[in-house]
Amino acid sequence: QRVLAGVRPDIIINLAGGGVRPDERTAANLSDGNSRLTLNLLHGCVNDPPELFIQAGSWSEYSISVDRRPIAEDHLLTTTHGYGAAKSAATGEGLAAARQLGISFVALRLFNVYGPGEAPFRLIPFIIDHLYRHMEVPLTIGDQVRDFIFIDDVVSAFIEAARSDSLTPGGVYNICTGNPASVRHVAERVARALKRPTALLRFGDL
C-alpha cells in the first residue's frame, strides 16, 4: 500500500514469479513469489483499484496432456508440487481475492516463451551457445512436444489484453501459437539457422 499510494495505475501487469529458475524452487520462494506476492499486490491497490489486473501465468499450471492434444483453458490443472502448482495456486487465489475486493482480474497463461533476454539455461539459448562454439549439444531424445512463442508476440498479447474491453473478468487465456513442435524439430531448426551440422545435436545423451 505504501509503494502504490498515489500511483493509481490504470492497469497492473504482474510478471513476477518465484522459482522461475529451477535452482530457486524452494518452498518459500514458490509460496512468497507467487501466491503471497499476488495477494499483496491486490490488497495493496484496493484503495485505488485499477481498471484491470493482469496476472502472468504459465502453461505448467496444467496437468500433463497424456494424449498430446493441445491444452485448452479448461484442461485439468496440476495437482503435483513445484513451480506449476505454485503458479496455479497464485492464479486461483488471485481470482478469488480479486472477486472479493471488486478488482477486475484476468490471467494470461504463457506457453514456451523464447527470444532476447531469455535465461542461458533454457533450451534455445543453450543450443545456440553450444553450436556457436562448435560444441556438441547434449539433449534428450527430443520427442517432447511444446508450443514455442516468440517474446514479441507475448508482449503484443499483453498490450491487446490491456486495451481490450471484451475480456471476461476472472477469465484465463492461453498465450501460445496453437502450433506444437517437438524439441527435436526446434533444435534442428536452430542448427540450420546457424549453419551448423545437425550431427552436433546429441539426441538421447540426456
ABEGO torsion letter per residue (X at the ends): XAAABGAGBABBBBABBBGABAAABBAAAAAAABAAAAAAAAAAAAABBBABBBBBBBAAABBBBAAGBBBBAABBBBABBEAAAAAAAAAAAAAAAAAAAGBBBBBBBBBBBBEBGBBAABAAAAAAAAAAAGBBBBBBAGABBBBBBBAAAAAAAAAAAAABAABBBGBBBBBBAGBBBBAAAAAAAAAAAAGBBAAABBBGAX
